[in-house]
Amino acid sequence: MSLLLLMTTVTLARPDITGQVEFDSDVSSVVQAAVSLVNATTPGEHGGRPVEAPTGPALTAAVATAVAPASRPSDGPMTDAVAGELAGWAARLRAVVEPVDAGDLDTACARLNEVLRDAAAVPTLTRHDGEGWHLHFHRPDADLATGWAAGMATGLAIVLGGPAVERLGLCRAPRCDRAYLDTSRNGTRRFCSTACQNRVKAAAFRARRDAAPAR
């Protein structure tokens, strides 16, 4: 298990430029893995269509894809058992993102603290896969799923504990509740995907066209 967080801060650029946030790449990859896992395994809506939580081989494939960008060779192949455990953690992480989106940071932080405690998140220096010593946020003896949970919860804690919390939320498109993490320079992303953004823009264009007086 190798949720690598070489820096434990979300770096602010110039403080006089509102909303300009630069994520450390390792923090960003871990938090993005958490967001992808939440979106891939929890039910709701996406792009105007209902989403059911996957099960069986489909769940294992979805989890493997979601965490792949932050994985290391020592993690090994994704198994059904680990995927099932991670889906459970993902449901709890979604319960953190929802109050963030609603502006209820107190509830979000209380829930995330519970995840951090239950996953026994603790800073630990380790080395593996031919890398030098680096920082993890799980016990050396943690199983794969718990290690992932500890790392993703820590990444989200870094976001919730600073200005970058404004970059985390749920898609603003109608009939879509997938999570997003805005890593753009201007901080204007409010959709889970380009498809949802384009859907909203197209609807707004049609509304303006229909409201315009006929010539």
N, C-alpha and C positions, 0 to 999 in steps of 0.2 A: 504494500500500500504506500503511495507516495504523493500525497497532496502537498505539493511543494509551495511554501509561502516564504520566499526569501526576504521579503519586506513585510512588516506588519502594519503598514500605514497606507492610506489612500492619499497620494500626494496632491496637495493643492498647488496650482500654478500661481499666478499673481493674485494676491488677495483682493486687489482693487478691481478685478474683472469678475463680475458676479457669475457664479455657476460654472466657472472653468475648472474642470476636474480632470486630472490625469491618473488613471488607475495603474498601479504597478501590474506588470503583465501576469505575474503568478497569482496575485490576488484576483485579478480580472478573470483568469481562466477557471479558477476554482468557483468563484461566485457564478460565472456563466454556466458552469457545469451544474450547479445547484438549480439555477433557473431552468435550464434545459431538462433536468431530471423532473422537476415539478411539472413542467408542461407536458412531458412525455408520459407521465404515469398517473396524473390525477384527472378525474372527470370534470366536465364543464362544457364550455363552448369554444370553438375555434373557427374564425373566419365565417361566422354565420351558421355553422353546423354544430350539432351536438357531438361531444367527445366522451367516449366511454373509456374507463381505465382498462388498459390491455391486461391480458392474463396469459399464463403459460409461456410458450416460446416467443410470442409476440412481446410480452413484457421483458423477457431477458434481452431480446434484440434491442428494444427501445432504451433500456437502461444502459446497455453497452455503448450504444451510439451517443447517448447524452453525456456520459462521463469520459468518452474516448479522448477529447482534447486535453484533459488533465491527468490522464493515466500514465503509468510507467510500466516497463516490461515486467517488473517484479509483481505487478498486480495479478498477472495471469489472465486466463480467459474468464469472462463473466459466466457465472453459474445461475441456475434457476433459484437456488436458495439465497444467494447474495442479492440477486435482483429483487426477490420478494421482500427481503429485509430493507433494501434501499427504497422500495416503493413506500414502505411504511414510514421511513424517515422523511421522504418527499412530501407525504401528506402533512406532516408536522411543519415542514418548512413552508408549505403553502399557507398554513395557518399563521405564519409570521408575515408573509408578504401581503396578505389581505388587509390586515389593519394598517400596515405601512401605507398602502394605497388609499385607505380611508382617512389617513391623517392621525391615526391613533397609535403614536409611537410608543406610548407606555405599555399598551397591551402587546405590541409586537416584541418589544424588548423583554417583557416578562416571559413570553412564550419561548423566545430564543434562548433565554437563560436556562429554561428547563431542558431544552435540547442539549445545550452545552454541558449541563450537569449529567444528564442521562448518558451522553456519549463519552463522558469523562474526558473532555477536551483539555489537554495539558501540553504546554510547549515542550518539545523533546528534540534534541539534536541527534541526527542519525545520518547514516550514509549507506548507499546501495546503488545498484545498477551502474557501477563505475563512477559515480559522482562523489564529490567531496562532502564534508560535513555540511548539513543544511537543516533547516527547521521544519519540523512537522508539528501538528497540533492534535496528536492522539498518543495514547500509551503505546510503548513498544510492543506490548502483547495484545493489542486490540485486534479483533478480527477485521476482515476486509470491509464489511458493511459499516461497522461501528467507526472504523478509521475514516472512511469516507464521510460519514455523518459528522464526526468531530471537525474535520477539515472544512467542510462546506458551512457548518454552523459558525466556525470561527471567521471564515471569509465574509459571511453575512453580518457578523457582529462588527467587523471593521467598517462595513458600509453603514450599518445602522448607527454606529457611534460617531459619525461625522457628517459633513455637508453632503457627501455622496448619497445619503439616504434619499435625496430628492431624485436620484437617478433610477430608483427601483420602484416598480409599480405593476399594475395590471393594464392590459391593452385597452385603449379608449374607443376602439371600434365597436359599433353595436354588435351584440351577440358574440362577443369574444371576451374571454376572461383569462387568456394566457398571460403569464408574467413576462416582463421585459427588464433588462438592465441596460441603461443608456450609457455607452462608453464614447459617445460622439463628443467632438470638441465643443460644439455650441450648446449641448445639453437640451436639445429640442425633441428628442425621440419620445414618443408617447404610445407607440404601437409595438406589438410583438413581432411584426414582420412587415416587409415592404408591401405584401399583398393586402394586408389590412389597412395600411396607410393609403394605398391607392384606392381601395374600396371606399374609404371615407371621402377622399378628394373627389372621386367620381360622383358620389352622392351629393356632395356640396355643389358641384358644377351643375348637375341636373336640377337641383333646387333653385339655383340662381337663374338658370335658363328658363325654367317654368314660371318663375316669378317676374321675369322681365316683361314689360308691356309689348304687345304685338305691334309691329310696324306696318 
